[in-house]
Amino acid sequence: MKPMFYRIEEIAALLHVSKQTLYNHINHNKKSADRYPIPPYIRINGRLLFSVSEFEAWVKAQPRN
């Protein structure tokens, strides 16, 4: 059965960045969303969770160089 949500550790690993880098991007995203794109997430009990389907759609929508 496929999980419904990824934890921040899993997202960081999938994006090949550290957890701290991901937290930094989330924080900077509040001021400049275009410069620091992040996958959609929800916060439950202080924990960040990322919907698997929304994450996959977000990855596909990112510009390729």
Backbone as CSV, one residue per row, in Angstrom:
resi,resn,N_x,N_y,N_z,CA_x,CA_y,CA_z,C_x,C_y,C_z
1,MET,0.842,-1.182,0.000,0.000,0.000,0.000,0.890,1.249,0.000
2,LYS,0.612,2.158,-0.897,1.393,3.377,-1.029,1.012,4.359,0.086
3,PRO,2.011,5.011,0.714,1.688,5.962,1.783,0.971,7.189,1.219
4,MET,0.179,7.828,2.063,-0.545,9.031,1.647,0.316,10.282,1.791
5,PHE,1.259,10.255,2.734,2.084,11.425,3.008,3.549,11.040,3.139
6,TYR,4.404,11.974,2.759,5.832,11.868,3.028,6.150,12.745,4.232
7,ARG,7.138,12.337,5.008,7.663,13.180,6.082,8.764,14.059,5.497
8,ILE,9.153,15.076,6.238,10.157,16.016,5.726,11.478,15.317,5.411
9,GLU,11.829,14.302,6.192,13.066,13.566,5.941,13.032,12.889,4.565
10,GLU,11.871,12.350,4.216,11.724,11.659,2.935,11.770,12.652,1.774
11,ILE,11.122,13.806,1.948,11.134,14.831,0.899,12.555,15.335,0.685
12,ALA,13.277,15.598,1.773,14.659,16.060,1.654,15.494,15.035,0.886
13,ALA,15.325,13.768,1.187,16.071,12.723,0.486,15.688,12.668,-0.993
14,LEU,14.404,12.779,-1.294,13.956,12.736,-2.688,14.468,13.928,-3.488
15,LEU,14.610,15.085,-2.833,15.094,16.294,-3.508,16.613,16.431,-3.430
16,HIS,17.268,15.489,-2.751,18.728,15.504,-2.602,19.224,16.778,-1.929
17,VAL,18.525,17.176,-0.872,18.940,18.315,-0.040,18.857,17.877,1.418
18,SER,19.499,18.655,2.288,19.411,18.341,3.710,18.057,18.797,4.251
19,LYS,17.711,18.253,5.397,16.481,18.674,6.064,16.539,20.171,6.370
20,GLN,17.699,20.641,6.820,17.848,22.058,7.156,17.653,22.951,5.932
21,THR,18.180,22.531,4.783,17.979,23.292,3.549,16.493,23.379,3.218
22,LEU,15.789,22.286,3.364,14.358,22.284,3.091,13.619,23.211,4.058
23,TYR,13.966,23.150,5.353,13.371,24.076,6.322,13.673,25.525,5.943
24,ASN,14.899,25.797,5.506,15.267,27.152,5.098,14.428,27.617,3.919
25,HIS,14.238,26.744,2.945,13.425,27.106,1.780,11.974,27.358,2.186
26,ILE,11.459,26.566,3.098,10.087,26.773,3.566,9.965,28.135,4.240
27,ASN,10.952,28.476,5.058,10.948,29.764,5.738,11.078,30.923,4.748
28,HIS,12.005,30.817,3.790,12.207,31.871,2.792,11.033,31.967,1.831
29,ASN,10.349,30.866,1.618,9.212,30.833,0.696,8.104,31.784,1.132
30,LYS,8.002,32.040,2.413,6.967,32.946,2.918,7.155,34.351,2.366
31,LYS,8.404,34.720,2.038,8.709,36.061,1.530,8.853,36.087,0.012
32,SER,9.350,35.015,-0.567,9.645,35.000,-1.996,9.368,33.616,-2.587
33,ALA,8.118,33.346,-2.855,7.710,32.019,-3.331,8.321,31.670,-4.686
34,ASP,8.540,32.669,-5.540,9.110,32.385,-6.860,10.566,31.955,-6.765
35,ARG,11.272,32.508,-5.810,12.697,32.219,-5.682,12.962,30.911,-4.949
36,TYR,12.068,30.526,-4.055,12.242,29.315,-3.251,11.028,28.403,-3.396
37,PRO,10.899,27.742,-4.550,9.737,26.862,-4.712,9.822,25.654,-3.781
38,ILE,8.714,25.330,-3.171,8.657,24.168,-2.285,7.390,23.376,-2.602
39,PRO,7.412,22.084,-2.341,6.206,21.292,-2.564,5.130,21.662,-1.548
40,PRO,3.863,21.501,-1.915,2.778,21.804,-0.978,2.837,20.892,0.242
41,TYR,2.495,21.446,1.387,2.546,20.669,2.628,1.430,21.100,3.567
42,ILE,1.181,20.271,4.562,0.273,20.622,5.643,1.032,20.445,6.949
43,ARG,0.592,21.136,7.973,1.218,21.024,9.285,0.188,20.405,10.232
44,ILE,0.556,19.282,10.840,-0.306,18.610,11.811,0.510,18.381,13.077
45,ASN,0.031,18.933,14.170,0.729,18.816,15.455,2.201,19.211,15.350
46,GLY,2.478,20.282,14.602,3.836,20.763,14.455,4.687,19.994,13.467
47,ARG,4.131,18.975,12.860,4.855,18.142,11.901,4.463,18.529,10.476
48,LEU,5.446,18.622,9.599,5.163,18.918,8.196,4.940,17.611,7.454
49,LEU,3.836,17.535,6.743,3.518,16.353,5.935,3.253,16.790,4.502
50,PHE,3.729,16.006,3.568,3.622,16.306,2.146,2.818,15.201,1.479
51,SER,1.709,15.564,0.859,0.884,14.592,0.148,1.705,13.975,-0.981
52,VAL,1.696,12.660,-1.073,2.460,11.963,-2.110,1.998,12.408,-3.494
53,SER,0.700,12.439,-3.721,0.196,12.799,-5.056,0.490,14.259,-5.385
54,GLU,0.363,15.167,-4.419,0.660,16.580,-4.668,2.156,16.789,-4.888
55,PHE,2.986,16.050,-4.162,4.428,16.151,-4.355,4.811,15.704,-5.764
56,GLU,4.270,14.576,-6.202,4.583,14.074,-7.542,4.138,15.063,-8.619
57,ALA,2.966,15.677,-8.435,2.489,16.679,-9.392,3.387,17.917,-9.367
58,TRP,3.829,18.328,-8.176,4.704,19.487,-8.038,6.028,19.240,-8.749
59,VAL,6.597,18.044,-8.593,7.863,17.713,-9.235,7.714,17.797,-10.754
60,LYS,6.637,17.252,-11.286,6.404,17.270,-12.731,6.234,18.689,-13.262
61,ALA,5.714,19.601,-12.436,5.465,20.978,-12.857,6.704,21.872,-12.790
62,GLN,7.797,21.385,-12.199,8.988,22.213,-12.054,9.696,22.355,-13.388
63,PRO,10.225,23.576,-13.652,10.938,23.791,-14.919,12.205,22.937,-14.996
64,ARG,12.508,22.482,-16.170,13.713,21.678,-16.401,14.745,22.554,-17.111
65,ASN,15.985,22.386,-16.750,17.062,23.159,-17.406,17.635,22.405,-18.579
